[in-house]
Amino acid sequence: MSVNEGDAAEHGTDANGAGAHSSTARDADREGTDGPPPAEDLLYGVIRRLWPLHRTVVRAVERELTDTGMTAGEHALLDALRSEGPRTVPQLARSMGLDRQPVQRWVNHAAELGLVVTAPNPAHRRSSLIELTAEGTAAIRGIQEFEATELRRRLADLPAEDVRTTLHVLDRLGEEFRHLANGSHVPPENADITDK
């Protein structure tokens, strides 16, 4: 789950996750222009931060999980099961935006750790449900209680309305990039973020 320096170079980031083209350089390019930056420039700024942010979150989670035997992927798996309830591997993969193979590996390892079990699926006999064990529930609850405490301590100055706006923007970006990835098209008049 952790990302190496080769991946960073491939995606235009340095080993510390910084963008290959710094925001300072981009600001210099815009020097002398009047008015606020166009909406697409702001959206590019959000998109450029997502990859380094993901890398940083994964490293922080892996450090937190050092003595648990779990990986950051298995943390995400247990979180999904806790929030969504029992799911099949294909359902988990879809909800996490991933291929089935890595999710299946996480399920297998989590099962070895006693954190999840398979259960019969009334809707599909050949696709078992994956559900948390009591140990898995206790493990993810303890981890998330610690994380919530850290978030409150470190980010208490962020207004809830800012967080809600961030969620809205990320949801829209996810929706539009899913359309791009699938080759589908959303008419421009349906977009609610425009450059006016």
N, C-alpha and C positions, 0 to 999 in steps of 0.2 A: 504493500500500500504506500510505503514511503517512496518519494520520487528522487532519482539520482541526478547528478549534475548533467549527464547526457540528455536526460529528458528536459532539463531546464534550458539547455542550449537549443534543443529542437523547438521548444515553444517560445523562444525569444526572451528567456530570462537568464539571469546570471545565477551562480550557485546559491545566492541568498534570496532568490525569488524576485529580484528587482527587474523591472521591464528593461529590455535592451535599449529602448528609446526613452530616456528619462522624461518625466513631466516637465522638468526645467527646460529641456531642449524644446519641447512642444510649446511651452509658454513663450519662449524666445521667438519662435516662429510667428506667434500671434501678436508680438509686441507692436504697438502702433495702431492696432485695430480698435474700433470703437464699439461700445456696448458689450453685453454679456455674450459668452460663447454660444454657438448654436447648440440645440438639443442633442444633435448627433455627436458633437465633441464631448459633451458631458456623458453620454451613453458609452462612448469609447473609453472614457476614463473609468467608468464602472467596470466594463468588460476587462480592461487591462489589469485591474486589481484582483479579479476573481481567481486567476491561476495562482499567483503568489499567495493569496489569502488561503486558498485550499491547501497548498503545500504547508503553510505555517500552522494551520489548524491540525492537519494530520500529524505533524511533528509534535505539537503540544499534546495531542491525544495519546500518541505512542509513548511519550514520556510518562504521562499519567498512568498508563497501563503496564508499565515496566514489570511489575511483580505479579501480574494477574495471569500471564500466559496468553492473553488476548491480543489481537491486532486491532488497528483502527477500523478495519473493515468489519470485524466481528462486533466491535462497539456499535457501528452503524446498523448492523443486522439486529442486534438485541434491542436497540432503540426503536427500529421499525416494528419489531414484534411487540414491544411494550405499547407503542402508540396505536398500532393497527390491529393487534390481535393475531391469532394463528393465520398463516398464509402459506401457500405453496411456494416453491422456489421460483417458478416463473412469475408469480404475482409479486414476490419480493423484488425480483430483478427489475420488473417494470416500474414499481414504485420508487426504486432507488436509481433508476435511469442507467442500469448496468446490463451487461451480458449475463446470461444465466451461469456460465462456468465459474467466474469468481465467487458469485453468491453461493453456489453449491459447495465450493471449497470452504468458505466461511462456515456454512452450515455443518459440514463434516467435522471441522475442527472444533466448533462450539459443542457439537454432540460428544466428541471425545472428552471435552472438559466438563461434561455434565450440565451444560447450560441450556441446551435445547433437546427436544425429542421429536420424533415423527409421530403423527397420529392419523387414524383413518380419515379420509376426506369423503363425506357423504355425497358431495357433488361430482367427484371424479375418483373412481377406485384406483386408477393407476398413478395419481399424483397426490402424494401424501401431504398433509398439512404439517408445517413446522411450528412448534409452540415452545414457549419458555418453560423451563422447569422451575421449581421453587428456588433452586440455587441461581438460575439465570435471572429470575425476577429480582432476587435480593442483590445480585451483582450489579445489574444495570441501575437499580434504584440507588444503591450506594454511590456509584460513579456519578450519576446525574445530580444527586444532592450536593456532592462536592463541587461539581461544575456550576450548579446554580449559585452556590455561595461565592465562588470565584467571580462569576459574571456580575453579581450584585456588588461585590467589593470593587471590581475594576471598572465597571461601566455604569455605575450608579448615576453619572451625570448625563447619560443619554435620555432625552425625553421619550416617553412611550410613543408619542406621535411620530417621532423620527424613525423609530423602529418599525412602526406600521407602514410608513412610506417606503422604507427599505424593502420590506417584504413584498409590497405591491410591485415595486420596480423589478425585483428579482423574479417574481412570478411572471410578469410580462415578458422579461427577457427569456426566461425558460420556455414560455409558450411560443414566442416567435422563432427562437432557435430550433425548437422541435419541428416547427413547420419547415424551416430551412433544411434541417437534417433529413426530413422525410420527402423533400422535394415538393411540398405543397405550397400554396400561395395564399396569403391573406390580403384582400384588397386594401390599398392604402387608406381609403376612407374609413375603414374599421379601426384604424390605430388611434389610440387616445393620447399619444405623445407626439406632438408636432412642433416644428420650428416656426414660430410666429414672429 
